[in-house]
Amino acid sequence: MIKLRVKEVLEREDKSIYWLAENTELTYTALHRLVNGETEGIQFSTLDEIMGALEIDDFNEIFEKN
């Protein structure tokens, strides 16, 4: 299983889901569900927005394989 590590990256960067919503075109609700593992998948455009806001270039930084 692949896990999205957005929560960990936000904590490391001392940023919140609210901050991420303000710096992307994504809603707080959608991000909250994504960060808390309440979704089954993610669109590439969503991933691109999150990585852009967090200035992440390497997919390995945001994904974890269990």
Residue pairs with C-beta under 8 A, 6 or more apart in sequence:
1 65
1 66
2 63
2 64
2 65
2 66
3 37
3 63
3 64
3 65
3 66
4 34
4 35
4 37
4 42
4 62
4 63
4 64
5 61
5 62
5 63
5 64
6 20
6 31
6 34
6 35
6 50
6 54
6 62
7 35
7 36
9 54
9 56
9 61
9 62
10 16
10 17
10 19
10 20
10 35
10 54
13 54
15 54
17 28
17 31
17 32
17 35
18 28
20 26
20 31
20 50
20 53
20 54
21 27
21 28
21 31
23 53
24 31
24 49
24 50
24 52
24 53
25 49
26 46
26 49
26 50
30 46
31 50
32 38
33 39
34 42
34 46
47 62
50 56
50 62
51 57
51 59
51 62
54 62
56 62
